[in-house]
């Protein structure tokens, strides 16, 4: 369930020592997510972080609002470090992602000199450690994981993470595939089609398939159950309630209900139709050209593997993207997976555009 109050310390003063060791005039505080200037400054910091780490920036204020808006703060907390002129120079955000797993955003302005940047980084990590203890205690845990990401080429971030006790645990390929207009015919109809006894369809909407109504709850629960079952043995998988799952996915700036698909198969013995796979997609908006589609989640139950469920779902989102005039479909692949999961993506035309890493630290709660 989504808690009425989040599990973090909302006042930075309760999570940091009285003197955090910053230069005279520098302050630590919680940002005002309703202040447009603050949101724009955080977006500027985020874009600078992306440019330094991968060579280009893609985020904007929508990505920041996921972290700092009133809705986002149900499961998150934020802190900023301001210089004597009141300019935000560092930003930290923690997300109570699932039981035992806390995500951390850690960004320090590239324009700050090295000594002060080091201290800002240390303050963010000290604050995150305190937040890990708070959320872990609220969940009744003995150990709380902090999970943060870094671009593979960001050596400054790597050095800070290693010095703060984090360990690199995973590498991820961020992949993209171009889409041609003719691929709108890749499947008969992205809304519903069938191949070899497998039905691929959008989640049903209240009021019918052409309605803008909310999706059928039974379909949404089927998507959640498929993904929970498909990812049980995957790296760092953590159980997530249905309410947490829906709340988190709806926060995505690219969220669209008409980008959620189910794959169903009929039981040979009973004839009953059962969910076998699911794909949750979203929109990747572009300010300079066509939008793209993104595969946020793709899961197939073990009992249905080998029946072309995954490839069918991927063909569906490609055809859907082409029909909408989009020029690409993106996704993330676990580069360290022993299953060779990337094979289907490379075979269908995906290539790696940049690489990210997961870094973890386990914090004792008591």
Residue pairs with C-beta under 8 A, 6 or more apart in sequence:
1 241
1 243
1 244
2 74
2 75
2 243
2 244
2 247
3 74
3 75
6 73
6 74
6 75
6 76
6 77
6 96
7 96
7 134
7 135
7 138
7 139
8 76
8 77
8 94
8 96
8 131
8 134
8 135
9 15
9 77
9 130
9 131
9 134
10 30
10 77
11 30
12 28
12 29
12 30
12 79
12 127
14 130
15 79
15 126
15 127
15 130
15 131
15 134
16 28
16 123
16 126
16 127
16 130
17 126
20 28
20 123
20 126
21 119
21 122
21 123
22 28
22 81
22 116
22 119
22 120
22 123
23 116
23 119
24 84
25 83
25 84
26 81
26 82
26 83
26 84
26 89
26 116
27 81
27 82
28 79
28 80
28 81
28 82
28 123
28 127
29 79
29 80
29 82
30 77
30 78
30 79
30 80
31 38
31 42
31 68
31 78
31 79
31 80
31 88
31 91
32 38
33 39
33 65
33 67
33 68
33 69
33 70
33 72
33 73
33 78
34 70
38 68
38 80
38 88
39 61
39 64
39 65
39 68
40 61
41 87
41 88
42 64
42 67
42 68
42 80
42 88
42 91
43 59
43 60
43 61
43 63
43 64
45 88
45 90
45 91
45 107
45 109
46 57
46 59
46 63
46 64
46 91
46 107
47 57
47 59
47 60
48 57
48 109
48 110
49 107
49 110
50 56
50 57
50 58
50 59
50 151
51 57
52 110
52 154
52 156
53 150
53 151
53 153
53 154
53 157
54 151
54 153
54 354
55 354
60 287
62 253
63 253
65 72
65 253
66 72
66 251
66 252
66 253
67 76
67 78
67 93
67 95
67 105
68 76
68 78
68 93
71 251
72 251
74 247
75 95
75 96
75 97
75 244
75 247
75 248
76 93
76 94
76 95
76 96
77 93
77 94
77 131
78 91
78 92
78 93
78 94
79 91
79 92
79 93
79 124
79 127
80 88
80 90
80 91
80 92
81 88
81 89
81 90
81 91
81 120
81 123
81 124
82 88
82 89
83 89
88 109
89 108
89 109
89 111
89 112
89 116
89 120
90 107
90 108
90 109
90 112
90 117
90 120
90 121
90 123
90 124
91 105
91 107
91 124
92 104
92 105
92 106
92 107
92 124
92 127
92 128
93 104
93 105
94 102
94 103
94 104
94 105
94 128
94 131
94 132
94 135
95 102
95 103
95 104
95 105
96 102
96 135
97 103
97 147
97 238
97 240
97 248
98 238
98 239
98 240
98 244
99 139
99 141
99 238
99 239
100 136
100 139
100 141
100 143
100 144
100 145
100 238
101 145
101 147
101 236
101 238
102 128
102 131
102 132
102 135
102 136
102 144
102 145
102 146
102 147
103 147
103 148
104 128
104 146
104 147
104 148
105 148
106 121
106 124
106 125
106 128
106 148
106 157
106 160
108 117
108 120
108 121
108 124
109 117
109 120
112 120
118 160
121 160
121 164
122 164
125 160
125 164
128 146
129 146
129 363
132 144
132 145
132 146
132 363
132 365
133 144
133 363
133 364
133 365
135 144
136 142
136 143
136 144
136 363
136 365
137 365
137 366
141 365
142 364
142 365
142 366
143 362
143 363
143 364
143 365
144 362
144 363
144 365
145 360
145 361
145 362
145 363
146 166
146 360
146 361
146 362
146 363
147 236
147 358
147 359
147 360
148 161
148 166
148 358
148 359
148 360
149 356
149 357
149 358
149 359
150 157
150 158
150 161
150 356
150 357
150 359
151 157
151 354
151 355
151 356
151 357
152 171
152 354
152 355
152 356
152 357
153 355
158 168
161 168
161 359
164 361
165 361
166 359
166 360
166 361
167 359
167 360
167 361
168 357
168 358
168 359
169 235
169 236
169 358
169 359
169 360
170 235
170 236
170 334
170 335
170 336
170 357
170 358
171 335
171 336
171 355
171 356
171 357
171 358
172 332
172 333
172 334
172 335
172 355
172 356
172 357
172 358
173 332
173 333
173 335
173 342
173 352
173 355
174 330
174 332
174 352
174 353
174 354
174 355
174 356
175 330
175 331
175 332
175 333
175 342
175 345
175 350
175 351
175 352
175 353
176 292
176 328
176 329
176 330
176 350
176 351
176 353
177 318
177 328
177 329
177 330
177 345
177 348
177 349
177 350
177 351
178 327
178 328
178 349
179 292
179 293
179 318
179 321
179 322
179 326
179 327
179 328
179 329
180 322
181 322
181 325
182 322
183 318
183 319
183 321
183 322
184 319
184 322
184 323
185 319
186 315
186 318
186 319
186 322
187 193
187 200
187 312
187 315
187 316
187 319
190 202
190 316
190 317
190 319
190 320
190 323
191 201
191 202
191 209
192 199
192 200
192 201
192 202
192 209
193 199
193 200
193 201
193 316
194 200
195 308
195 312
196 307
196 308
197 265
197 266
197 307
198 263
198 264
198 265
198 276
198 304
198 307
198 308
198 309
198 312
199 263
199 264
199 265
199 273
200 261
200 262
200 263
200 312
200 313
200 316
201 261
201 262
201 264
202 209
202 258
202 260
202 261
202 262
203 215
203 216
203 219
203 220
203 223
203 257
203 260
203 261
203 262
204 215
204 216
204 219
205 211
205 212
205 213
205 214
205 215
205 216
205 257
205 258
206 213
206 214
206 215
206 216
207 213
214 257
215 257
215 260
219 260
219 262
220 242
220 246
220 260
221 242
222 262
222 275
222 278
223 260
223 262
223 275
223 278
223 280
224 242
224 245
224 246
225 275
226 262
226 275
226 276
226 277
226 278
226 299
226 300
226 301
227 245
227 278
227 280
227 297
227 299
228 239
228 240
229 299
229 301
229 302
230 277
230 278
230 299
230 300
230 301
230 302
231 237
231 299
234 334
234 337
235 334
235 336
235 337
236 358
236 360
240 248
249 255
249 280
249 296
252 282
252 296
253 285
254 282
254 283
254 284
254 285
254 294
255 282
256 281
256 282
256 283
259 280
259 281
259 282
259 283
259 293
259 317
259 320
260 278
260 279
260 280
260 281
261 278
261 279
261 281
261 313
261 316
261 317
262 275
262 277
262 278
263 275
263 276
263 277
263 278
263 279
263 300
263 304
263 309
263 312
263 313
264 273
264 274
264 275
264 276
265 273
265 274
265 276
265 304
265 307
265 309
266 272
266 273
266 274
267 273
267 274
275 301
276 300
276 301
276 303
276 304
276 307
276 309
277 298
277 299
277 300
277 301
277 304
277 309
277 310
277 312
277 313
278 297
278 298
278 299
278 313
279 295
279 297
279 298
279 313
279 314
279 316
279 317
280 295
280 296
280 297
280 298
281 293
281 294
281 295
281 296
281 317
281 320
282 293
282 294
282 296
283 291
283 292
283 293
283 294
284 291
284 292
284 293
284 294
284 328
284 330
285 291
286 292
289 327
290 325
290 326
290 327
290 328
291 324
291 326
292 321
292 326
292 327
292 328
292 329
292 330
293 317
293 320
293 321
293 324
293 326
293 328
293 329
293 330
294 329
294 330
294 331
295 314
295 317
295 329
295 330
295 331
298 310
298 313
298 314
298 331
300 309
300 310
300 313
310 344
311 344
311 348
314 344
314 345
314 348
315 348
317 329
318 329
318 348
321 328
321 329
329 350
330 353
331 345
331 350
332 356
333 341
333 342
333 345
333 350
334 341
335 342
335 355
